[in-house]
Amino acid sequence: MWFKRKHNEYGCPMCGRLPVIKGAETREYHESRKTTLTIYRLQCPLGHISTSWFSYPALASRQWKQLVDEYKEKDTK
């Protein structure tokens, strides 16, 4: 028996799935020390859309909501 996937309010506009957090590490070398930064972005599990890279997950979440709202506005026009 097949179940219809529920579309979430802030899920991907194309498939309705909630985003997943992708993290990556970057290394920066300065004169006397080495620092590692973790950067984050939100992405549709199927790869339809994604946000830019941010140093905090909250900023990526904010951009995800703006991106979904933009897609919704384009659909209503």
Stockholm file with secondary structure:
# STOCKHOLM 1.0

chainA/1-77         MWFKRKHNEYGCPMCGRLPVIKGAETREYHESRKTTLTIYRLQCPLGHISTSWFSYPALASRQWKQLVDEYKEKDTK
#=GR chainA/1-77 SS CCCCCCCCTTSCTTTCCCCEEEEEEEEEECSSCEEEEEEEEEECTTSSCBCCCBSSHHHHHHHHHHHHHHHHHHHHC
#=GC SS_cons        CCCCCCCCTTSCTTTCCCCEEEEEEEEEECSSCEEEEEEEEEECTTSSCBCCCBSSHHHHHHHHHHHHHHHHHHHHC
//
